[in-house]
Amino acid sequence: MPSQDTRARPPRRRHTAQFKRDLVERCLQPGASVSGIALESGINTNVLFRWRREHLRAAARMQSHGAAQAVLLPVQVAAPSAPTAKQEAVSSCSPTPTGVIEIDIGGARVRLRGSVDEANVRCVLHTLKALA
C-alpha cells in the first residue's frame, strides 16, 4: 500500500485578473525580462510565461475574429455650410440641363442625358481617347 504524504501543502495562491494583466503588459514591453519581472513579483517564471502565452493567444483570436466583423466608427454630423459665391454663381446661371449630349470619338458614341458631372465626362473621354 502506497504511503501518503502527511505533510500539508500550502494553499494555492490566487492572483487577480488585474495583477496578471499588469504583469503581462510589463512583459510585452520591448526589452522586458520575463524572468526578472517574475522574480520581483514573487511568482514562478513558468507561471508568468503561461499567462503571457494565454494573453497572446486570446489577443490573436480576438484579432482574427474582429477582422471578420464590421467596425463601427464615430460620426459627427455637421450643419450644411453656406454655399460660396462661386457655387451660387454657377448654380444661378446654369439651370439643370435636360438635353442630350452625343460625342463621337474613335468609332465610339457617348450619349449623356440629364445632369452631367464634368469630372466624369473628362474621365470617359480620356479613356476613349486612350483606346482609340
DSSP file (Angstrom, degrees, kcal/mol; ACC not computed):
  #  RESIDUE AA STRUCTURE BP1 BP2  ACC     N-H-->O    O-->H-N    N-H-->O    O-->H-N    TCO  KAPPA ALPHA  PHI   PSI    X-CA   Y-CA   Z-CA
    1    1 A M              0   0    0      0, 0.0     2,-0.1     0, 0.0     0, 0.0   0.000 360.0 360.0 360.0 128.6    0.0    0.0    0.0
    2    2 A P        -     0   0    0      0, 0.0     2,-0.3     0, 0.0     0, 0.0  -0.381 360.0-120.2 -69.8 142.3    1.5    3.4   -1.0
    3    3 A S        -     0   0    0     -2,-0.1     2,-0.3     1,-0.0     0, 0.0  -0.595  23.0-131.6 -81.4 142.2    2.3    5.7    1.8
    4    4 A Q        -     0   0    0     -2,-0.3     2,-0.7     1,-0.0    -1,-0.0  -0.713  19.7-114.6 -93.7 143.4    0.5    9.0    1.7
    5    5 A D        -     0   0    0     -2,-0.3    -1,-0.0     1,-0.2     0, 0.0  -0.663  26.6-168.8 -76.5 117.7    2.4   12.2    2.3
    6    6 A T        +     0   0    0     -2,-0.7     2,-0.2     2,-0.1    -1,-0.2   0.524  52.1 108.8 -88.6  -5.4    1.1   13.6    5.5
    7    7 A R  S    S-     0   0    0      1,-0.1     2,-0.3    -3,-0.0    -2,-0.1  -0.529  73.2-122.7 -72.2 137.0    2.8   17.0    5.1
    8    8 A A        -     0   0    0     -2,-0.2    -2,-0.1     1,-0.0    -1,-0.1  -0.622  20.2-134.3 -81.1 134.3    0.2   19.7    4.4
    9    9 A R        -     0   0    0     -2,-0.3     3,-0.1     1,-0.1    -1,-0.0  -0.616  26.2-106.9 -83.8 146.5    0.7   21.6    1.2
   10   10 A P        -     0   0    0      0, 0.0     3,-0.1     0, 0.0    -1,-0.1  -0.456  46.2 -95.6 -68.8 148.5    0.5   25.4    1.3
   11   11 A P        -     0   0    0      0, 0.0     2,-0.1     0, 0.0    -3,-0.0  -0.298  45.0 -98.4 -64.9 149.2   -2.7   26.6   -0.3
   12   12 A R        -     0   0    0      1,-0.1     2,-0.3    -3,-0.1    -3,-0.0  -0.405  38.4-118.5 -66.0 140.4   -2.5   27.8   -3.9
   13   13 A R        -     0   0    0     -2,-0.1     2,-0.5    -3,-0.1    -1,-0.1  -0.620  21.7-148.3 -80.2 140.6   -2.2   31.5   -4.4
   14   14 A R        -     0   0    0     -2,-0.3     2,-0.4     0, 0.0    -1,-0.0  -0.946  11.4-161.6-110.3 125.9   -4.9   33.2   -6.3
   15   15 A H        -     0   0    0     -2,-0.5     2,-0.0     1,-0.0    -2,-0.0  -0.857  20.4-115.8-109.2 143.3   -4.0   36.2   -8.3
   16   16 A T     >  -     0   0    0     -2,-0.4     4,-2.1     1,-0.1     5,-0.2  -0.339  22.9-117.4 -72.4 156.8   -6.5   38.8   -9.5
   17   17 A A  H  > S+     0   0    0      1,-0.2     4,-2.7     2,-0.2     5,-0.2   0.862 116.8  55.1 -61.2 -35.8   -7.0   39.3  -13.2
   18   18 A Q  H  > S+     0   0    0      2,-0.2     4,-2.7     1,-0.2    -1,-0.2   0.907 106.0  50.9 -65.2 -41.7   -5.7   42.8  -12.9
   19   19 A F  H  > S+     0   0    0      2,-0.2     4,-2.1     1,-0.2    -2,-0.2   0.926 112.5  46.6 -60.2 -45.5   -2.5   41.6  -11.3
   20   20 A K  H  X S+     0   0    0     -4,-2.1     4,-2.7     1,-0.2     5,-0.2   0.928 112.2  50.1 -63.1 -45.1   -2.0   39.1  -14.2
   21   21 A R  H  X S+     0   0    0     -4,-2.7     4,-2.8     1,-0.2     5,-0.2   0.918 109.6  51.4 -59.6 -44.6   -2.8   41.8  -16.8
   22   22 A D  H  X S+     0   0    0     -4,-2.7     4,-1.9     1,-0.2    -1,-0.2   0.923 112.7  44.8 -60.5 -45.0   -0.3   44.3  -15.3
   23   23 A L  H  X S+     0   0    0     -4,-2.1     4,-2.1     2,-0.2    -1,-0.2   0.911 113.4  49.9 -66.9 -41.7    2.5   41.7  -15.3
   24   24 A V  H  X S+     0   0    0     -4,-2.7     4,-1.6     1,-0.2    -2,-0.2   0.914 109.5  51.7 -64.0 -42.1    1.7   40.5  -18.8
   25   25 A E  H  < S+     0   0    0     -4,-2.8     4,-0.4     1,-0.2    -1,-0.2   0.901 109.5  49.9 -61.4 -39.7    1.7   44.1  -20.1
   26   26 A R  H >< S+     0   0    0     -4,-1.9     3,-1.1     1,-0.2    -1,-0.2   0.890 109.1  52.8 -63.6 -38.3    5.1   44.7  -18.4
   27   27 A C  H 3< S+     0   0    0     -4,-2.1    -1,-0.2     1,-0.2    -2,-0.2   0.797 103.6  57.4 -66.9 -28.3    6.4   41.5  -20.1
   28   28 A L  T 3< S+     0   0    0     -4,-1.6    -1,-0.2    -3,-0.1    -2,-0.2   0.520  82.0 107.1 -84.0  -4.6    5.2   42.7  -23.5
   29   29 A Q  S X  S-     0   0    0     -3,-1.1     3,-2.1    -4,-0.4    -3,-0.0  -0.488  87.6 -91.9 -72.0 143.9    7.3   45.9  -23.3
   30   30 A P  T 3  S+     0   0    0      0, 0.0    -1,-0.1     0, 0.0    -2,-0.1  -0.322 111.0  11.0 -57.8 132.3   10.4   46.0  -25.6
   31   31 A G  T 3  S+     0   0    0      1,-0.3     2,-0.1    -4,-0.1    -3,-0.1   0.483  90.9 149.3  80.0   3.9   13.5   44.7  -23.7
   32   32 A A    <   -     0   0    0     -3,-2.1     2,-0.7    -5,-0.2    -1,-0.3  -0.431  42.7-137.3 -72.3 144.0   11.5   43.4  -20.8
   33   33 A S     >  -     0   0    0      1,-0.2     4,-2.6    -2,-0.1     5,-0.2  -0.905   9.2-163.9-103.8 113.1   12.8   40.4  -18.9
   34   34 A V  H  > S+     0   0    0     -2,-0.7     4,-2.5     1,-0.2     5,-0.2   0.911  93.0  50.8 -61.8 -41.6   10.0   37.9  -18.1
   35   35 A S  H  > S+     0   0    0      1,-0.2     4,-2.5     2,-0.2    -1,-0.2   0.916 111.0  47.9 -62.7 -42.8   12.3   36.2  -15.5
   36   36 A G  H  > S+     0   0    0      2,-0.2     4,-2.4     1,-0.2    -2,-0.2   0.907 112.4  48.3 -64.8 -42.4   13.2   39.5  -13.9
   37   37 A I  H  X S+     0   0    0     -4,-2.6     4,-1.4     2,-0.2    -2,-0.2   0.907 113.0  48.6 -65.2 -41.1    9.5   40.6  -13.7
   38   38 A A  H  X>S+     0   0    0     -4,-2.5     5,-2.3    -5,-0.2     4,-0.9   0.917 111.5  50.2 -63.8 -43.2    8.5   37.2  -12.2
   39   39 A L  H ><5S+     0   0    0     -4,-2.5     3,-0.7     1,-0.2    -2,-0.2   0.928 112.4  44.9 -63.1 -46.6   11.3   37.3   -9.7
   40   40 A E  H 3<5S+     0   0    0     -4,-2.4    -1,-0.2     1,-0.2    -2,-0.2   0.728 114.2  50.8 -72.7 -19.1   10.5   40.8   -8.4
   41   41 A S  H 3<5S-     0   0    0     -4,-1.4    -1,-0.2    -5,-0.2    -2,-0.2   0.555 111.5-120.6 -91.9  -9.0    6.8   39.9   -8.3
   42   42 A G  T <<5S+     0   0    0     -4,-0.9     2,-0.3    -3,-0.7    -3,-0.2   0.789  71.3 118.0  78.0  27.9    7.4   36.8   -6.3
   43   43 A I  S   <S-     0   0    0     -5,-2.3    -1,-0.3    -6,-0.2    -2,-0.2  -0.851  72.2 -89.9-123.4 163.4    5.9   34.3   -8.8
   44   44 A N     >  -     0   0    0     -2,-0.3     4,-1.8     1,-0.1     3,-0.4  -0.461  29.9-131.6 -70.5 138.9    7.4   31.4  -10.8
   45   45 A T  H  > S+     0   0    0      1,-0.2     4,-2.5     2,-0.2     5,-0.2   0.880 107.0  55.9 -59.2 -40.6    8.8   32.3  -14.2
   46   46 A N  H  > S+     0   0    0      1,-0.2     4,-2.1     2,-0.2    -1,-0.2   0.855 104.6  53.6 -62.8 -34.2    6.9   29.5  -15.9
   47   47 A V  H  > S+     0   0    0     -3,-0.4     4,-2.4     2,-0.2    -1,-0.2   0.928 110.0  46.8 -65.1 -44.6    3.6   30.8  -14.5
   48   48 A L  H  X S+     0   0    0     -4,-1.8     4,-2.5     1,-0.2    -2,-0.2   0.896 110.5  52.2 -66.3 -39.3    4.3   34.2  -15.9
   49   49 A F  H  X S+     0   0    0     -4,-2.5     4,-2.6     2,-0.2    -1,-0.2   0.899 110.0  50.2 -61.3 -38.8    5.2   32.7  -19.3
   50   50 A R  H  X S+     0   0    0     -4,-2.1     4,-2.7     2,-0.2    -2,-0.2   0.925 110.1  49.3 -65.1 -43.8    1.9   30.8  -19.3
   51   51 A W  H  X S+     0   0    0     -4,-2.4     4,-2.3     1,-0.2    -2,-0.2   0.913 112.8  48.0 -60.4 -41.7   -0.1   33.9  -18.5
   52   52 A R  H  X S+     0   0    0     -4,-2.5     4,-2.6     2,-0.2    -2,-0.2   0.928 111.7  49.2 -65.2 -44.6    1.7   35.7  -21.3
   53   53 A R  H  X S+     0   0    0     -4,-2.6     4,-2.3     1,-0.2    -2,-0.2   0.909 111.7  49.2 -61.2 -44.0    1.1   32.9  -23.8
   54   54 A E  H  X S+     0   0    0     -4,-2.7     4,-2.4     1,-0.2    -1,-0.2   0.899 111.3  50.1 -62.7 -40.6   -2.6   32.7  -22.9
   55   55 A H  H  X S+     0   0    0     -4,-2.3     4,-2.5    -5,-0.2    -2,-0.2   0.933 111.0  47.9 -63.5 -46.0   -2.8   36.5  -23.3
   56   56 A L  H  X S+     0   0    0     -4,-2.6     4,-2.2     1,-0.2    -2,-0.2   0.882 112.3  49.5 -64.7 -38.6   -1.2   36.4  -26.8
   57   57 A R  H  X S+     0   0    0     -4,-2.3     4,-2.3     2,-0.2    -1,-0.2   0.923 111.9  48.0 -65.2 -43.3   -3.4   33.5  -27.9
   58   58 A A  H  X S+     0   0    0     -4,-2.4     4,-2.4     1,-0.2    -2,-0.2   0.895 111.8  50.4 -64.1 -39.6   -6.5   35.3  -26.7
   59   59 A A  H  X S+     0   0    0     -4,-2.5     4,-2.4     2,-0.2    -1,-0.2   0.897 110.1  50.0 -65.6 -39.7   -5.4   38.5  -28.5
   60   60 A A  H  X S+     0   0    0     -4,-2.2     4,-2.5     2,-0.2     5,-0.2   0.897 110.9  49.4 -65.5 -39.9   -4.8   36.6  -31.7
   61   61 A R  H  X S+     0   0    0     -4,-2.3     4,-2.5     2,-0.2     5,-0.2   0.919 112.1  48.1 -63.7 -42.9   -8.2   35.0  -31.5
   62   62 A M  H  X S+     0   0    0     -4,-2.4     4,-2.9     2,-0.2    -2,-0.2   0.896 112.3  49.5 -64.4 -39.7   -9.8   38.4  -30.9
   63   63 A Q  H  X S+     0   0    0     -4,-2.4     4,-1.5     2,-0.2    -2,-0.2   0.925 114.1  43.4 -67.7 -44.0   -7.9   39.9  -33.8
   64   64 A S  H  X S+     0   0    0     -4,-2.5     4,-0.6     2,-0.2    -2,-0.2   0.869 117.9  46.4 -70.3 -34.4   -8.8   37.2  -36.3
   65   65 A H  H >< S+     0   0    0     -4,-2.5     3,-0.7    -5,-0.2     4,-0.4   0.892 112.1  51.0 -71.3 -39.8  -12.4   37.2  -35.0
   66   66 A G  H >< S+     0   0    0     -4,-2.9     3,-0.7     1,-0.2    -2,-0.2   0.765  98.8  65.9 -69.6 -25.7  -12.6   41.0  -35.2
   67   67 A A  H 3< S+     0   0    0     -4,-1.5    -1,-0.2     1,-0.2    -2,-0.2   0.809 101.8  49.0 -66.5 -28.0  -11.3   41.0  -38.8
   68   68 A A  T << S+     0   0    0     -3,-0.7     2,-0.2    -4,-0.6    -1,-0.2   0.607 101.8  79.2 -86.8 -11.2  -14.5   39.3  -39.9
   69   69 A Q  S <  S-     0   0    0     -3,-0.7     2,-0.1    -4,-0.4    -3,-0.0  -0.643  87.8-104.1 -98.5 155.0  -16.7   41.7  -38.1
   70   70 A A        -     0   0    0     -2,-0.2     2,-0.5     1,-0.0    -1,-0.1  -0.431  30.5-135.3 -71.5 149.0  -17.7   45.2  -39.1
   71   71 A V        -     0   0    0     -2,-0.1     2,-0.5    -4,-0.1    -1,-0.0  -0.930  10.7-144.8-109.3 127.1  -16.1   48.1  -37.4
   72   72 A L        -     0   0    0     -2,-0.5     0, 0.0     0, 0.0     0, 0.0  -0.789  15.9-162.4 -92.6 130.8  -18.3   51.0  -36.2
   73   73 A L        -     0   0    0     -2,-0.5     2,-0.1     1,-0.0    -2,-0.0  -0.854  25.7-104.1-112.1 147.5  -16.6   54.4  -36.4
   74   74 A P        -     0   0    0      0, 0.0     2,-0.4     0, 0.0    -1,-0.0  -0.453  38.7-164.4 -69.5 142.5  -17.8   57.5  -34.7
   75   75 A V        -     0   0    0     -2,-0.1     2,-0.5     2,-0.0     0, 0.0  -0.985  10.9-161.3-130.6 138.0  -19.5   60.0  -36.9
   76   76 A Q        -     0   0    0     -2,-0.4     2,-0.6     2,-0.0     0, 0.0  -0.981  12.0-147.0-118.3 130.1  -20.3   63.7  -36.4
   77   77 A V        -     0   0    0     -2,-0.5     2,-0.3     0, 0.0    -2,-0.0  -0.853  17.2-161.1 -97.8 122.2  -23.0   65.3  -38.5
   78   78 A A        -     0   0    0     -2,-0.6     3,-0.1     1,-0.1    -2,-0.0  -0.712  26.6-100.9-101.6 153.1  -22.2   69.0  -39.2
   79   79 A A        -     0   0    0     -2,-0.3    -1,-0.1     1,-0.1     2,-0.0  -0.430  51.4 -94.3 -66.5 144.9  -24.7   71.6  -40.3
   80   80 A P        -     0   0    0      0, 0.0     2,-0.1     0, 0.0    -1,-0.1  -0.353  42.9-122.5 -63.3 140.4  -24.5   72.3  -44.0
   81   81 A S        -     0   0    0      1,-0.1     3,-0.1    -3,-0.1    -3,-0.0  -0.469  28.5 -97.6 -82.5 156.1  -22.3   75.2  -44.8
   82   82 A A        -     0   0    0     -2,-0.1    -1,-0.1     1,-0.1     2,-0.0  -0.483  48.2-101.7 -69.9 140.7  -23.5   78.2  -46.8
   83   83 A P        -     0   0    0      0, 0.0    -1,-0.1     0, 0.0     2,-0.0  -0.320  37.2-115.6 -65.2 146.4  -22.6   78.0  -50.5
   84   84 A T     >  -     0   0    0      1,-0.1     4,-2.3    -3,-0.1     5,-0.2  -0.274  27.5-104.7 -74.7 167.4  -19.7   80.1  -51.6
   85   85 A A  H  > S+     0   0    0      1,-0.2     4,-2.2     2,-0.2     5,-0.1   0.872 122.3  52.7 -61.6 -37.4  -20.1   82.9  -54.1
   86   86 A K  H  > S+     0   0    0      2,-0.2     4,-2.3     1,-0.2    -1,-0.2   0.919 109.3  48.5 -65.5 -43.3  -18.7   80.8  -56.9
   87   87 A Q  H  > S+     0   0    0      1,-0.2     4,-2.5     2,-0.2     5,-0.2   0.895 111.8  49.7 -64.2 -39.4  -21.1   78.0  -56.2
   88   88 A E  H  X S+     0   0    0     -4,-2.3     4,-2.3     2,-0.2    -1,-0.2   0.903 110.4  50.5 -64.8 -40.4  -24.0   80.4  -56.2
   89   89 A A  H  X S+     0   0    0     -4,-2.2     4,-1.7     2,-0.2    -2,-0.2   0.915 112.8  45.9 -64.6 -42.9  -22.9   82.0  -59.5
   90   90 A V  H  X S+     0   0    0     -4,-2.3     4,-1.2     1,-0.2    -2,-0.2   0.928 116.2  44.6 -66.0 -45.2  -22.6   78.6  -61.2
   91   91 A S  H  < S+     0   0    0     -4,-2.5    -1,-0.2     1,-0.2    -2,-0.2   0.830 113.8  50.0 -71.9 -29.7  -26.0   77.3  -59.9
   92   92 A S  H  < S+     0   0    0     -4,-2.3    -1,-0.2    -5,-0.2    -2,-0.2   0.824 115.6  39.9 -79.2 -28.9  -27.8   80.5  -60.6
   93   93 A C  H  < S+     0   0    0     -4,-1.7    -1,-0.2     1,-0.2    -2,-0.2   0.590 113.5  53.4 -98.3  -9.0  -26.7   80.9  -64.2
   94   94 A S  S  < S-     0   0    0     -4,-1.2    -1,-0.2    -5,-0.2    -4,-0.0  -0.853  73.4-157.7-127.0 100.1  -26.8   77.3  -65.3
   95   95 A P        -     0   0    0      0, 0.0    -3,-0.1     0, 0.0     3,-0.0  -0.234  45.7 -72.4 -67.2 163.8  -30.2   75.6  -64.8
   96   96 A T        -     0   0    0      1,-0.1     2,-0.1    -5,-0.1    19,-0.1  -0.392  57.6-122.1 -59.9 120.8  -30.3   71.8  -64.6
   97   97 A P        +     0   0    0      0, 0.0    -1,-0.1     0, 0.0    -3,-0.0  -0.376  31.9 177.9 -68.9 143.7  -29.7   70.5  -68.1
   98   98 A T        +     0   0    0     16,-0.1    16,-0.1    -2,-0.1    17,-0.1   0.350  50.8  92.6-122.5   1.4  -32.4   68.3  -69.6
   99   99 A G  S    S-     0   0    0     15,-0.1    15,-1.5    14,-0.1     2,-0.4   0.034  73.9-104.6 -85.4-165.3  -31.0   67.8  -73.0
  100  100 A V  E     -A  113   0A   0     13,-0.2     2,-0.5     2,-0.0    13,-0.2  -0.977  19.9-157.4-126.3 136.7  -28.8   65.1  -74.6
  101  101 A I  E     -A  112   0A   0     11,-3.0    11,-3.5    -2,-0.4     2,-0.5  -0.969  10.0-170.1-113.7 127.0  -25.1   65.4  -75.4
  102  102 A E  E     -A  111   0A   0     -2,-0.5     2,-0.4     9,-0.2     9,-0.2  -0.973   2.5-174.5-118.4 131.4  -23.7   63.0  -78.1
  103  103 A I  E     -A  110   0A   0      7,-2.8     7,-3.4    -2,-0.5     2,-0.6  -0.990  10.4-159.4-127.1 124.6  -20.0   62.7  -78.7
  104  104 A D  E     +A  109   0A   0     -2,-0.4     2,-0.4     5,-0.2     5,-0.2  -0.917  26.3 158.5-101.2 120.8  -18.5   60.6  -81.5
  105  105 A I  E >   -A  108   0A   0      3,-2.9     3,-1.8    -2,-0.6    -2,-0.1  -0.968  62.6 -13.3-147.0 126.7  -14.8   59.8  -80.7
  106  106 A G  T 3  S-     0   0    0     -2,-0.4     3,-0.1     1,-0.3    -1,-0.0   0.830 127.4 -50.4  55.6  37.8  -12.6   57.0  -82.1
  107  107 A G  T 3  S+     0   0    0      1,-0.3     2,-0.3    25,-0.0    -1,-0.3   0.557 119.4 105.4  79.9   6.8  -15.5   55.0  -83.5
  108  108 A A  E <   -A  105   0A   0     -3,-1.8    -3,-2.9     2,-0.0     2,-0.5  -0.896  58.9-145.4-119.2 151.1  -17.5   55.1  -80.3
  109  109 A R  E     -A  104   0A   0     -2,-0.3     2,-0.5    -5,-0.2    -5,-0.2  -0.968   8.2-162.5-118.3 127.1  -20.5   57.2  -79.4
  110  110 A V  E     -A  103   0A   0     -7,-3.4    -7,-2.8    -2,-0.5     2,-0.5  -0.937   6.0-167.2-108.6 125.7  -21.0   58.6  -75.9
  111  111 A R  E     -A  102   0A   0     -2,-0.5     2,-0.5    -9,-0.2    -9,-0.2  -0.961   2.5-170.8-117.8 122.1  -24.5   59.8  -75.1
  112  112 A L  E     -A  101   0A   0    -11,-3.5   -11,-3.0    -2,-0.5     2,-0.4  -0.946   4.4-172.8-115.5 128.1  -25.1   61.8  -72.0
  113  113 A R  E     -A  100   0A   0     -2,-0.5   -13,-0.2   -13,-0.2   -14,-0.1  -0.903  48.3  -9.8-120.4 148.3  -28.6   62.6  -70.7
  114  114 A G  S    S+     0   0    0    -15,-1.5     2,-0.2    -2,-0.4   -15,-0.1  -0.315 116.2   7.2  72.2-150.3  -29.7   64.8  -67.9
  115  115 A S  S    S-     0   0    0    -17,-0.1     2,-0.5   -19,-0.1    -2,-0.1  -0.492  72.8-156.9 -70.7 131.6  -27.3   66.4  -65.4
  116  116 A V        -     0   0    0     -2,-0.2     2,-0.6    -4,-0.1     3,-0.1  -0.942  10.6-140.9-119.0 129.7  -23.7   65.7  -66.4
  117  117 A D     >  -     0   0    0     -2,-0.5     4,-2.0     1,-0.1     3,-0.3  -0.789  11.5-146.6 -88.2 122.8  -20.7   65.8  -64.0
  118  118 A E  H  > S+     0   0    0     -2,-0.6     4,-2.4     1,-0.2     5,-0.2   0.873  95.9  54.2 -59.4 -41.6  -17.7   67.4  -65.7
  119  119 A A  H  > S+     0   0    0      1,-0.2     4,-2.0     2,-0.2    -1,-0.2   0.895 109.3  48.1 -63.0 -40.3  -15.2   65.2  -63.9
  120  120 A N  H  > S+     0   0    0     -3,-0.3     4,-2.4     2,-0.2    -1,-0.2   0.889 110.2  51.8 -68.1 -38.4  -16.9   62.0  -65.1
  121  121 A V  H  X S+     0   0    0     -4,-2.0     4,-2.8     2,-0.2     5,-0.2   0.925 109.5  50.1 -63.5 -43.6  -17.1   63.3  -68.7
  122  122 A R  H  X S+     0   0    0     -4,-2.4     4,-2.8     1,-0.2     5,-0.2   0.925 110.6  50.2 -58.8 -44.1  -13.4   64.1  -68.7
  123  123 A C  H  X S+     0   0    0     -4,-2.0     4,-2.1     2,-0.2    -2,-0.2   0.920 112.4  46.2 -61.7 -45.3  -12.7   60.6  -67.3
  124  124 A V  H  X S+     0   0    0     -4,-2.4     4,-2.5     2,-0.2    -2,-0.2   0.922 114.7  47.0 -63.5 -45.1  -14.8   58.9  -70.1
  125  125 A L  H  X S+     0   0    0     -4,-2.8     4,-2.4     1,-0.2    -2,-0.2   0.897 111.3  51.1 -65.7 -40.0  -13.3   61.0  -72.8
  126  126 A H  H  X S+     0   0    0     -4,-2.8     4,-2.0    -5,-0.2    -1,-0.2   0.910 111.9  47.7 -62.8 -41.4   -9.8   60.4  -71.6
  127  127 A T  H  X S+     0   0    0     -4,-2.1     4,-1.8    -5,-0.2    -2,-0.2   0.920 112.4  48.3 -66.3 -45.0  -10.4   56.6  -71.5
  128  128 A L  H  X S+     0   0    0     -4,-2.5     4,-1.4     1,-0.2    -1,-0.2   0.886 110.2  52.5 -63.0 -38.4  -11.9   56.6  -75.0
  129  129 A K  H  < S+     0   0    0     -4,-2.4    -1,-0.2     1,-0.2    -2,-0.2   0.903 108.7  50.2 -64.1 -40.8   -9.0   58.7  -76.4
  130  130 A A  H  < S+     0   0    0     -4,-2.0    -1,-0.2     1,-0.2    -2,-0.2   0.843 110.9  49.5 -66.8 -33.2   -6.5   56.2  -74.9
  131  131 A L  H  <        0   0    0     -4,-1.8    -1,-0.2     1,-0.2    -2,-0.2   0.747 360.0 360.0 -76.7 -23.4   -8.4   53.3  -76.5
  132  132 A A     <        0   0    0     -4,-1.4    -1,-0.2    -3,-0.2    -2,-0.2   0.484 360.0 360.0 -76.0 360.0   -8.5   54.9  -80.0
